Amino acid sequence: MIGETIAAIVSGAAVGFTLGLVGGGGSVLATPLLLYVVGVRDAHVALGTGAIAVSLNAFANLFAHARAKNVWWRCAAIFAGIGAIGSLGGSSLGKLVDGQKLLFLFGLVMLLAGALMLRPRKPADGPPRAVDGRMCAMTAAVALLTGAASGFFGIGGGFLIVPAMILATGMPTINAVGSSLFAVGVFGMATALNYAISGLVDWPIAGLFIAGGAGGGVLGALLAGRLSSNRNALGRILAVVIITVAFYVLARSGAAIFHHAS
């Protein structure tokens, strides 16, 4: 029990630290850490527990961007509101999928996340698009899709939401990053509540994970300023870590699926 408590706090700190230091991507490590380090046995419980931690971490990181006026609140609220519907649908579907098969798909998404993080992010320098019916329809469609993916895989999905917001609205990258945190928080909360209704959230572990994440986030944010010139390199290192963990998740879940089939 003491070992599980320490593992949950340290794992949460690792996720919070990477989020504070690099600004994103680290939350995708929450589910593997809960499964393979903390020892949560059920994949769905790990996804539900990780979702609440991801949500609260996103809201915590939102404050800094809000103070810097990087959040376009109207776009963020509309995107999050519509996307939450997709998140509820996606998480409901995820609960019906076999846990090991869901983990295998999760591993593939981790590979995608790592690959996208390795690519340099190009700033959106063009002017925001005019708000018309076409833009509203595109925003709604993109929000539903990203929300559904976030809910199905129990992830924050910032690596999907940032480019999706830029695609739909043409907003600058820094504003998309800030605004995406609100959407990540809402999507994660919708997913966590859906899993909680089915009893698929380990609340004591979630509390320890979140407490560790808060401490790790503060430390990561403090170091971020000092290591700002190396943030691209740090981001690439995190991407390699995510890809490495993805192969481990694929190997473990693939072996379990093969064993069950045989």
N, C-alpha and C positions, 0 to 999 in steps of 0.2 A: 504493500500500500504506500509506504514511504517512497519506494523507488518510482512508483507510478506518479506520485505527486511531484517529485523532482523532475521526472521526464516531461510531464505536462508543462511545468513552469519553464523549463529550459527550451522546450520545443516552441512554446509561445513566444519566448524571448527571441529565438532565432528568426521567427517570422516577422515579429515587430521590428527587429533590428534591420533586416533586409529592406522592409518597407520604408523605414525612416532614413536609411542610408542611400538607397537607390531610387526610391519613390514608386516602386511597383514591381509586380512579378513575384514577389516573395510569398504572397498569399496562396499561390498555387501549390506551395509545399505543405500547406496545412494538413491536407488529408493524408499524404504519405507519412508525415511525422506522427500523426495521431494513430495510424495503423501500425507502423513498423518500429516506432520508438516508444510511444506512450503505451501501446499494446491494446488499443481498442480493437475488438475482434470482428465486429460487424461493419462492413463497408458502408452501409447506409447510415449507421450511427456516426461513423467518422465524417461522412459528408455533411450530415445535419449539424454536428457539433462544430465542424470547421466553418460552416456557413455563418453561424452567429459570431464567431471570432473574427472572420473576415469582415463582416458587416460593421462591427464596432471599431475595428482597426481603421476602416475606410472613413467612418465618421470622425474619428480622432484626427486623422491626417487632413480632413476637410477644413478644419479650423484655420490652419496656416495658409491654405490657398484662399480661403474666404477673406482673411485679413489683408492679403495681398491683392484682393479684388480680381482674382483669376477665375471666379465662378460666374458663369452666365446663368443666373438662377431660374429665369423663365424657361430657357431651353433645358436646363438640368431637371427641373420639376416635371415638365411635359415628358421628356425622355424616360425619366425614372417611373412616372405614373403609368405610362403605357407599357414600359418594359416589365413592370412588376406583374402585370397580367400574364405576360409570356413566362416570367419566372415561376409563377404559381403553376402554370400548365407544364412547364419543363420539369419542375421538381416532382409533380404528381406522376409524370411519366417515368422519371428516374426511379421512383420508389417501386415501380412495377417490374423493373429490369433486374435480373439476377446480379447480385453484388459483385461477383468476380468479372462478369462481362462488362458491368458498368466501370469497374476499375481498369479494365483493359482499354476501354474507350477513353477513360480519363488519362491514361498514359499517353495515348495518341494526341490528346489535347495539350498535354504537357510538352510534347515534342514540338507542336505548333507554337506554343508560347515561347519556348526557348529559341526557336528559329526566328520568330519575329523580333525578339529582343536582341538577337545578333545583328539584325539589319539596322543601319543608322536611321534615326527618325528625322525625316525632312520636315522643317517647319512649314506651316501653311501660311504663305505670305499674301495670298490674294484676299480681296475684300469679302466679307460675309455675304452669302447669297440673300436675295430679296425674299422676304417672308410671303409666300404665295401658296396656293393650294397644292402645287406639285411638291414644294419643299415640305409642307406639313405631312403629306401622304408618305413621302420618302422617310421622314423622321419617324413616323408611326411604324412603318414596316420594319425599318432597321432596329428600332427599339424593341419591337416584339421578338425579332429573331435573336438579338443579343441577350435579351432577358430570358428567353427560352433556353438558350445554350448555358447561360449562367445558372439557371435553376436545375437543369438536367444534370450538370456535372458538379453542382455545389461549389462553384468557384466565384470569385469576385468578377473576373472577366474584364479587368481594366485594359488588358492587352487587346481585347476585341472592341471595347466600348470607345476608347480614344479614337482609333481610325474610323469607327462607325459614326461618331459625332462629327468628325471633320468631313466625312463623305456627305452626311445629311445636311449639315448647316454651313459648311465652309468656314467654321470658326478657327482662329489661330490655335496652334498646338497647345500652348500653355493654358489657354482657356478650356480646351478639350480635356486636358489632364485634370485641372481643378474641378470642372463640372462632372467628369466621369466618377469622381470619388463619391459624389452624392448618389449617383445611379448605382454604383457598386454597393454602397451601404443599404439602399432600398432593396436591391435585388437579393442581397445576402439575407436581409431580414425577412423578406417574403419567403425565401427558400427555407430558412431556419424555422419559421413559424409553421410552415407546411409539414416539415419533418417532425416538429415538436408535437403536432396534433396526433401523429402516428406513434408517439413515444420513441422517436429515433434521435433524440438529443441527450447526451450525457451531460447534465447540467453541472455537476461538480468538476468534471474534467474541463468543461467549457470555461468555468470561472477561473480555474488555475491557468488555463491557456491564455485567457484574456489578460489576466494579471501579469503574466510573464511578457506578453506582447506589449503591454503598456510600458514596462520598464525597458525592454529592448528597443522600443520605438524612440524613447527619449535618448538613449545612448546613440542609436543610429543617426538621429537628427543632429546631435551634437557633433558627431564625427563627419557628417555630410558637409558641413561648412569648411572644415579643415581639408577635406579630401575632394573638394569640388572639382579641382582640375583633373582628377582621376576617375570621375564618376562614369565616364563612358567605358573605361577599362573594368571598373567594378561591375557595371551592368553586364558586360560580356562574361565576366567570371560567373556571375549569378546565372546567366543563360546556360553556361556549360554545366553548372551544378544541376539546374532544372532538367536539362537533357539527360544527364547521367542518372538522376533519380527516375526519370521517365522510363528509361530502359530497365531499371530495376523493377518498377511497377509492372511493366509489360511482361517481364520474365516471371514474376511471382504470380500475377493473375492469369497469364497464359498457361503456366504449369498447372494451376488449380483447375482451370477450365478443361484442359486435356485430361487430367486425372479424373475429373467428374464424368467426362464423356466416356472414358474407358471403363 
